[in-house]
Amino acid sequence: MDDGEIRISSAEREQALADLAEHHAAGRLDANEYEDRRGRANDAVVRREITSLFVDLPEPRPKLGQPSGSSLGSTVGSTVGAPAPPAPQTPPAVSSSPRAKLARTLVSLSPFIALGTFFLTRSWLAFLLIPIIAILARTFDE
């Protein structure tokens, strides 16, 4: 059997997600690409699906097939030589530029803008302003 067809464990999947988060925090992946790869990593079943997410990225990469620090046969006191757990990954900071603040404010106010427009026009189409404002704010923020 090809190594790429071997099923991965939950720990290997979580390591891949942590490595993707590190690449995103380093600026190697934009938000859309990070979300796409994160979704594909969550859905991955075999090694090939995980390794394909890292072909264009430098280290860190998940170490697939290597034994983890905890095994089913280990005892409670056997932590000598066990690798330290990975440091928790913090999500990237939310942009605080004036444009980003304006975009977030518009999205927050969009239901009220739509409601006011509805009362002025008496047309239910005014409620379409909510997703339209969200889409425009997203493109304005980028």
N, CA, C and O of each residue as an XYZ file, in Angstrom:
568
protein
N       0.850     -1.185      0.000
C       0.000      0.000      0.000
C       0.894      1.246      0.000
O       1.907      1.298      0.698
N       0.514      2.209     -0.768
C       1.210      3.491     -0.832
C       1.044      4.228      0.490
O      -0.041      4.218      1.071
N       2.132      4.880      0.981
C       2.045      5.622      2.249
C       0.976      6.704      2.192
O       0.387      7.034      3.222
N       0.713      7.259      1.028
C      -0.280      8.312      0.900
C      -1.697      7.837      1.141
O      -2.592      8.651      1.369
N      -1.916      6.525      1.094
C      -3.249      5.973      1.296
C      -3.487      5.525      2.742
O      -4.550      4.989      3.056
N      -2.514      5.739      3.615
C      -2.677      5.365      5.022
C      -3.535      6.410      5.718
O      -3.337      7.611      5.530
N      -4.480      5.955      6.513
C      -5.393      6.853      7.230
C      -4.626      7.621      8.300
O      -3.683      7.108      8.901
N      -5.056      8.872      8.526
C      -4.404      9.714      9.525
C      -5.204      9.706     10.824
O      -6.394      9.392     10.845
N      -4.519     10.057     11.897
C      -5.167     10.114     13.206
C      -5.683     11.526     13.469
O      -5.359     12.468     12.745
N      -6.480     11.650     14.506
C      -6.974     12.976     14.904
C      -5.820     13.869     15.320
O      -5.837     15.068     15.040
N      -4.821     13.309     15.982
C      -3.661     14.092     16.412
C      -2.888     14.625     15.210
O      -2.430     15.768     15.224
N      -2.740     13.801     14.168
C      -2.042     14.253     12.962
C      -2.839     15.357     12.262
O      -2.266     16.318     11.748
N      -4.153     15.210     12.249
C      -5.010     16.235     11.645
C      -4.888     17.552     12.428
O      -4.789     18.623     11.829
N      -4.897     17.469     13.754
C      -4.774     18.665     14.589
C      -3.410     19.328     14.415
O      -3.309     20.555     14.434
N      -2.344     18.509     14.241
C      -1.020     19.075     13.999
C      -0.988     19.815     12.667
O      -0.377     20.879     12.559
N      -1.636     19.261     11.665
C      -1.701     19.925     10.359
C      -2.436     21.257     10.483
O      -2.016     22.252      9.893
N      -3.523     21.284     11.242
C      -4.265     22.533     11.447
C      -3.411     23.568     12.169
O      -3.447     24.750     11.828
N      -2.644     23.130     13.163
C      -1.763     24.055     13.886
C      -0.673     24.591     12.970
O      -0.327     25.770     13.038
N      -0.126     23.726     12.106
C       0.905     24.175     11.165
C       0.333     25.157     10.146
O       0.995     26.130      9.786
N      -0.884     24.912      9.682
C      -1.524     25.854      8.757
C      -1.750     27.207      9.430
O      -1.556     28.252      8.809
N      -2.158     27.187     10.697
C      -2.361     28.443     11.437
C      -1.055     29.212     11.561
O      -1.043     30.440     11.478
N       0.044     28.495     11.760
C       1.348     29.161     11.853
C       1.729     29.813     10.526
O       2.255     30.925     10.508
N       1.466     29.125      9.420
C       1.756     29.701      8.100
C       0.864     30.920      7.834
O       1.308     31.896      7.230
N      -0.382     30.859      8.283
C      -1.287     31.997      8.116
C      -0.797     33.188      8.947
O      -0.793     34.324      8.473
N      -0.387     32.918     10.183
C       0.111     33.990     11.047
C       1.392     34.600     10.496
O       1.656     35.784     10.708
N       2.199     33.794      9.782
C       3.440     34.289      9.190
C       3.191     35.040      7.879
O       4.116     35.627      7.317
N       1.949     35.026      7.390
C       1.618     35.753      6.169
C       1.821     34.963      4.894
O       1.749     35.527      3.803
N       2.073     33.665      5.008
C       2.257     32.844      3.803
C       0.932     32.456      3.151
O       0.885     32.137      1.963
N      -0.148     32.484      3.941
C      -1.473     32.154      3.426
C      -2.415     33.313      3.725
O      -2.462     33.800      4.855
N      -3.166     33.759      2.719
C      -4.159     34.798      3.007
C      -5.371     34.146      3.663
O      -5.439     32.920      3.763
N      -6.312     34.946      4.103
C      -7.444     34.436      4.884
C      -8.264     33.410      4.096
O      -8.660     32.383      4.647
N      -8.518     33.676      2.832
C      -9.331     32.752      2.029
C      -8.620     31.427      1.814
O      -9.224     30.361      1.935
N      -7.322     31.501      1.492
C      -6.565     30.270      1.256
C      -6.417     29.471      2.549
O      -6.477     28.241      2.536
N      -6.225     30.173      3.661
C      -6.118     29.504      4.958
C      -7.419     28.777      5.287
O      -7.389     27.625      5.719
N      -8.563     29.438      5.088
C      -9.848     28.809      5.391
C     -10.088     27.601      4.481
O     -10.617     26.583      4.928
N      -9.702     27.711      3.216
C      -9.866     26.600      2.290
C      -9.028     25.403      2.734
O      -9.525     24.278      2.799
N      -7.759     25.653      3.037
C      -6.880     24.556      3.442
C      -7.296     23.988      4.797
O      -7.188     22.783      5.022
N      -7.765     24.834      5.687
C      -8.219     24.376      6.994
C      -9.420     23.438      6.831
O      -9.502     22.407      7.500
N     -10.334     23.794      5.954
C     -11.480     22.929      5.694
C     -11.076     21.608      5.088
O     -11.609     20.559      5.450
N     -10.121     21.659      4.153
C      -9.648     20.420      3.532
C      -8.893     19.560      4.538
O      -8.965     18.333      4.474
N      -8.162     20.189      5.475
C      -7.463     19.423      6.512
C      -8.460     18.755      7.449
O      -8.259     17.607      7.846
N      -9.523     19.450      7.803
C     -10.553     18.865      8.669
C     -11.224     17.676      8.000
O     -11.619     16.729      8.679
N     -11.360     17.711      6.674
C     -12.022     16.640      5.939
C     -11.069     15.521      5.534
O     -11.511     14.483      5.039
N      -9.758     15.719      5.739
C      -8.764     14.744      5.279
C      -8.929     13.407      5.995
O      -9.234     13.344      7.186
N      -8.716     12.345      5.228
C      -8.808     10.997      5.777
C      -7.468     10.277      5.659
O      -7.085      9.526      6.556
N      -6.753     10.503      4.552
C      -5.485      9.817      4.327
C      -4.340     10.823      4.233
O      -4.558     12.018      4.034
N      -3.103     10.310      4.382
C      -1.906     11.167      4.408
C      -1.774     12.045      3.169
O      -1.401     13.214      3.264
N      -2.080     11.479      2.017
C      -1.936     12.222      0.762
C      -2.725     13.527      0.807
O      -2.265     14.544      0.287
N      -3.906     13.511      1.420
C      -4.749     14.703      1.485
C      -4.121     15.783      2.372
O      -4.305     16.974      2.120
N      -3.391     15.377      3.394
C      -2.715     16.345      4.264
C      -1.440     16.868      3.606
O      -1.197     18.075      3.601
N      -0.627     15.971      3.052
C       0.640     16.413      2.461
C       0.415     17.342      1.276
O       1.248     18.207      1.007
N      -0.701     17.176      0.560
C      -0.963     18.050     -0.590
C      -1.211     19.498     -0.157
O      -1.065     20.416     -0.964
N      -1.583     19.710      1.109
C      -1.832     21.069      1.602
C      -0.552     21.832      1.880
O      -0.585     23.052      2.039
N       0.591     21.132      1.942
C       1.849     21.754      2.338
C       2.915     21.725      1.250
O       4.066     22.074      1.515
N       2.562     21.315      0.025
C       3.584     21.175     -1.016
C       4.271     22.498     -1.355
O       5.439     22.491     -1.744
N       3.586     23.621     -1.219
C       4.170     24.914     -1.561
C       4.579     25.723     -0.332
O       4.844     26.921     -0.437
N       4.631     25.073      0.835
C       4.962     25.773      2.076
C       6.233     25.203      2.690
O       6.482     24.001      2.598
N       7.045     26.065      3.323
C       8.235     25.557      4.026
C       7.829     24.925      5.358
O       6.641     24.787      5.648
N       8.818     24.544      6.162
C       8.523     24.025      7.501
C       7.821     25.109      8.294
O       8.099     26.282      8.047
N       6.954     24.813      9.207
C       6.641     23.497      9.746
C       5.640     22.757      8.888
O       4.760     23.344      8.257
N       5.804     21.458      8.888
C       4.872     20.555      8.217
C       4.533     19.447      9.200
O       5.353     19.104     10.052
N       3.353     18.891      9.094
C       3.006     17.816     10.024
C       3.895     16.598      9.797
O       4.216     16.256      8.659
N       4.284     15.956     10.879
C       5.108     14.747     10.817
C       4.172     13.546     10.851
O       3.809     13.054     11.919
N       3.792     13.090      9.679
C       2.829     12.002      9.576
C       3.520     10.661      9.753
O       4.606     10.431      9.220
N       2.873      9.775     10.512
C       3.396      8.430     10.688
C       4.394      8.297     11.800
O       4.834      7.182     12.084
N       4.779      9.387     12.454
C       5.708      9.307     13.565
C       4.912      9.125     14.844
O       3.844      9.716     14.999
N       5.419      8.314     15.761
C       4.672      8.106     16.996
C       4.567      9.390     17.788
O       5.509     10.181     17.848
N       3.412      9.588     18.395
C       3.206     10.780     19.213
C       3.671     10.506     20.622
O       4.038      9.376     20.945
N       3.663     11.524     21.471
C       4.128     11.411     22.843
C       3.252     10.502     23.673
O       3.738      9.935     24.651
N       2.005     10.336     23.341
C       1.127      9.464     24.118
C       0.717      8.285     23.265
O       0.254      8.448     22.136
N       0.891      7.089     23.817
C       0.458      5.891     23.116
C      -0.499      5.130     23.991
O      -0.595      5.394     25.189
N      -1.206      4.194     23.411
C      -2.196      3.454     24.163
C      -1.557      2.596     25.240
O      -2.187      2.332     26.265
N      -0.337      2.158     25.037
C       0.314      1.297     26.008
C       1.106      2.054     27.047
O       1.736      1.410     27.886
N       1.120      3.341     27.052
C       1.929      4.092     27.999
C       1.250      4.131     29.355
O       0.032      3.998     29.473
N       2.082      4.318     30.379
C       1.545      4.426     31.729
C       1.490      5.877     32.126
O       2.049      6.738     31.446
N       0.810      6.155     33.239
C       0.574      7.527     33.661
C       1.869      8.263     33.954
O       1.977      9.439     33.606
N       2.855      7.633     34.576
C       4.077      8.329     34.983
C       5.159      8.362     33.940
O       6.265      8.802     34.255
N       4.925      7.932     32.731
C       5.990      7.848     31.737
C       6.039      9.067     30.842
O       5.773      8.971     29.644
N       6.375     10.209     31.408
C       6.474     11.429     30.608
C       7.919     11.816     30.330
O       8.159     12.831     29.675
N       8.886     11.044     30.805
C      10.285     11.353     30.551
C      10.570     11.169     29.066
O      10.300     10.107     28.503
N      11.104     12.179     28.448
C      11.441     12.122     27.034
C      10.265     12.396     26.106
O      10.432     12.424     24.887
N       9.092     12.596     26.662
C       7.927     12.889     25.825
C       8.012     14.320     25.326
O       8.414     15.209     26.076
N       7.640     14.560     24.073
C       7.702     15.936     23.560
C       6.691     16.827     24.264
O       5.618     16.385     24.672
N       7.058     18.071     24.391
C       6.166     19.039     25.013
C       4.978     19.287     24.097
O       5.125     19.241     22.875
N       3.807     19.549     24.661
C       2.655     19.836     23.803
C       2.890     21.126     23.036
O       3.565     22.030     23.530
N       2.338     21.216     21.831
C       2.545     22.428     21.041
C       1.934     23.644     21.734
O       0.909     23.550     22.408
N       2.590     24.779     21.550
C       2.080     26.024     22.126
C       0.766     26.377     21.454
O       0.611     26.167     20.251
N      -0.189     26.913     22.216
C      -1.461     27.277     21.598
C      -1.268     28.367     20.555
O      -0.502     29.311     20.751
N      -1.970     28.216     19.459
C      -1.880     29.186     18.371
C      -2.902     30.287     18.589
O      -4.078     30.020     18.836
N      -2.447     31.512     18.496
C      -3.371     32.625     18.611
C      -3.801     33.045     17.221
O      -2.982     33.075     16.303
N      -5.062     33.368     17.052
C      -5.513     33.799     15.729
C      -4.892     35.146     15.376
O      -4.540     35.915     16.270
N      -4.754     35.437     14.099
C      -4.192     36.721     13.718
C      -5.059     37.859     14.231
O      -6.282     37.752     14.318
N      -4.387     38.946     14.565
C      -5.095     40.105     15.113
C      -6.040     40.698     14.069
O      -5.748     40.700     12.873
N      -7.164     41.193     14.544
C      -8.123     41.853     13.662
C      -7.539     43.201     13.269
O      -7.008     43.927     14.110
N      -7.638     43.527     12.004
C      -7.091     44.784     11.518
C      -7.773     45.966     12.208
O      -8.993     45.988     12.370
N      -6.967     46.944     12.610
C      -7.536     48.112     13.283
C      -7.352     49.382     12.454
O      -7.339     50.488     12.994
N      -7.212     49.214     11.147
C      -7.078     50.383     10.296
C      -8.421     51.123     10.257
O      -9.464     50.521     10.509
N      -8.401     52.405      9.946
C      -9.665     53.151      9.868
C     -10.644     52.546      8.870
O     -11.851     52.546      9.114
N     -10.149     52.038      7.767
C     -11.032     51.422      6.771
C     -11.694     50.170      7.338
O     -12.879     49.930      7.106
N     -10.922     49.365      8.088
C     -11.474     48.149      8.675
C     -12.520     48.493      9.732
O     -13.555     47.831      9.821
N     -12.257     49.513     10.523
C     -13.227     49.928     11.543
C     -14.517     50.423     10.888
O     -15.614     50.110     11.350
N     -14.377     51.194      9.811
C     -15.555     51.676      9.104
C     -16.357     50.515      8.518
O     -17.586     50.506      8.585
N     -15.659     49.543      7.946
C     -16.335     48.391      7.357
C     -17.092     47.609      8.433
O     -18.241     47.222      8.219
N     -16.457     47.370      9.594
C     -17.139     46.656     10.677
C     -18.347     47.438     11.186
O     -19.381     46.853     11.507
N     -18.213     48.752     11.258
C     -19.327     49.585     11.720
C     -20.499     49.502     10.743
O     -21.649     49.375     11.162
N     -20.211     49.572      9.447
C     -21.274     49.481      8.443
C     -22.000     48.141      8.508
O     -23.226     48.086      8.410
N     -21.241     47.068      8.673
C     -21.862     45.745      8.765
C     -22.730     45.665     10.016
O     -23.819     45.091      9.977
N     -22.260     46.233     11.121
C     -23.046     46.217     12.364
C     -24.338     47.015     12.226
O     -25.364     46.652     12.801
N     -24.283     48.090     11.471
C     -25.457     48.945     11.315
C     -26.381     48.525     10.171
O     -27.478     49.067     10.036
N     -25.955     47.580      9.358
C     -26.724     47.230      8.164
C     -28.162     46.790      8.458
O     -29.047     47.146      7.679
N     -28.457     46.041      9.528
C     -29.875     45.727      9.774
C     -30.721     46.977     10.037
O     -31.873     47.058      9.610
N     -30.144     47.935     10.738
C     -30.887     49.166     11.036
C     -31.058     50.027      9.786
O     -32.098     50.656      9.591
N     -30.032     50.048      8.948
C     -30.131     50.776      7.679
C     -31.225     50.151      6.816
O     -32.030     50.858      6.209
N     -31.245     48.819      6.767
C     -32.254     48.126      5.969
C     -33.658     48.372      6.528
O     -34.603     48.578      5.766
N     -33.791     48.353      7.843
C     -35.103     48.579      8.459
C     -35.597     49.993      8.168
O     -36.767     50.185      7.837
N     -34.710     50.985      8.289
C     -35.081     52.359      7.977
C     -35.484     52.522      6.525
O     -36.452     53.212      6.206
N     -34.720     51.870      5.641
C     -35.048     51.927      4.220
C     -36.385     51.258      3.944
O     -37.149     51.729      3.101
N     -36.677     50.165      4.643
C     -37.963     49.483      4.478
C     -39.123     50.413      4.854
O     -40.121     50.485      4.137
N     -38.985     51.125      5.984
C     -40.060     52.016      6.398
C     -40.229     53.194      5.437
O     -41.333     53.712      5.267
N     -39.122     53.611      4.810
C     -39.222     54.707      3.840
C     -39.841     54.253      2.522
O     -40.650     54.970      1.933
N     -39.463     53.073      2.063
C     -39.891     52.622      0.741
C     -41.068     51.651      0.775
O     -41.749     51.482     -0.236
N     -41.320     51.012      1.912
C     -42.358     49.990      2.066
C     -42.126     48.808      1.121
O     -43.074     48.158      0.679
N     -40.865     48.542      0.821
C     -40.519     47.418     -0.056
C     -39.624     46.445      0.715
O     -38.647     46.856      1.342
N     -39.959     45.173      0.664
C     -39.159     44.166      1.347
C     -37.763     44.050      0.750
O     -36.865     43.504      1.390
N     -37.564     44.551     -0.457
C     -36.242     44.505     -1.089
C     -35.195     45.280     -0.303
O     -33.995     45.073     -0.488
N     -35.641     46.160      0.561
C     -34.699     46.925      1.384
C     -33.862     46.001      2.262
O     -32.731     46.344      2.607
N     -34.396     44.832      2.632
C     -33.657     43.907      3.484
C     -32.509     43.224      2.746
O     -31.649     42.600      3.369
N     -32.497     43.341      1.431
C     -31.355     42.846      0.669
C     -30.116     43.717      0.894
O     -29.006     43.340      0.519
N     -30.315     44.857      1.495
C     -29.179     45.720      1.808
C     -28.233     45.072      2.814
O     -27.036     45.360      2.809
N     -28.751     44.207      3.672
C     -27.899     43.587      4.699
C     -26.764     42.777      4.061
O     -25.602     43.042      4.367
N     -27.051     41.797      3.182
C     -25.921     41.073      2.581
C     -25.122     41.937      1.606
O     -23.917     41.740      1.450
N     -25.777     42.883      0.954
C     -25.047     43.757      0.018
C     -24.018     44.594      0.769
O     -22.878     44.729      0.325
N     -24.421     45.153      1.900
C     -23.482     45.949      2.705
C     -22.349     45.071      3.208
O     -21.195     45.498      3.215
N     -22.659     43.849      3.628
C     -21.615     42.944      4.118
C     -20.606     42.624      3.020
O     -19.400     42.613      3.266
N     -21.094     42.364      1.818
C     -20.188     42.064      0.697
C     -19.340     43.278      0.352
O     -18.133     43.152      0.145
N     -19.955     44.447      0.288
C     -19.200     45.659     -0.031
C     -18.181     45.977      1.055
O     -17.064     46.398      0.754
N     -18.556     45.778      2.307
C     -17.618     46.051      3.402
C     -16.438     45.096      3.351
O     -15.308     45.490      3.643
N     -16.686     43.851      2.986
C     -15.600     42.875      2.890
C     -14.611     43.287      1.803
O     -13.401     43.239      2.022
N     -15.106     43.688      0.646
C     -14.207     44.105     -0.432
C     -13.529     45.433     -0.092
O     -12.392     45.674     -0.499
N     -14.219     46.284      0.644
C     -13.661     47.566      1.052
C     -12.539     47.362      2.072
O     -11.566     48.116      2.092
N     -12.682     46.341      2.916
C     -11.703     46.060      3.981
C     -10.437     45.446      3.430
O      -9.370     45.626      4.015
N     -10.516     44.726      2.324
C      -9.340     44.031      1.778
C      -8.456     44.933      1.062
O      -7.424     44.505      0.545
